[in-house]
Amino acid sequence: MRLVINNVVLFVGIFCLYLSFSPPINAADGNNPLVAHACQKVKAKDLCISSLMAEHASKSADLATLALISIKVASNNGTNTSFYIKKTLDTKKLEPAVEQNFQDCEDNYISATQQLDGAVSSLVSKNYKDTKMFLESAIDDAITCDNGLRKMPGNQLELPHRNNMFRQLCMNALDVVLFLTTS
């Protein structure tokens, strides 16, 4: 009897873990029409929709909450990229020029994530002018990192791709905030 209970508990635990990592069942149907509406004018529309729909909170979110979610998605991506940079610097032997570019990008990502924190605070207080300024600064940090990466020999590491994704997520967040302010 005890074995049956342990198996049931194990099954329920694995099932709950699966549900926590799986996308919402109706995500492909766009169960919140505001997501598609908020993403209609962004350059990376598919990325905007998929990144917002991947967040459970977007299911019933209003436009202001979608703007907040889009900033948080960019911030989480920036934090993950920052960890990737740090890990690469700590564990890989890089050419001096590549190492310098990674160090410069590490500084850019520290600044960018701070800017995104400021964007969240200003959005919550409905200071849209500052929200826009903070998002533009985060985008500038990503562009600065990208400019250094373009000069990087080899360019075979994953950072250019990660940086491009971060920049697109920040631009999406800015576009959603701009849409919020004009709606």
Secondary structure, DSSP 4 states (H G I P E B T S, - for coil): -HHHHHHHHHHHHHHHHHHHHSPPTTGGGTSSHHHHHHTTT-SSHHHHHHHHHTSGGGGG--HHHHHHHHHHHHHHHHHHHHHHHHHHHHHS---HHHHHHHHHHHHHHHHHHHHHHHHHHHHHTT-HHHHHHHHHHHHHHHHHHHHHHHTSSS--SSHHHHHHHHHHHHHHHHHHHHHHHH-
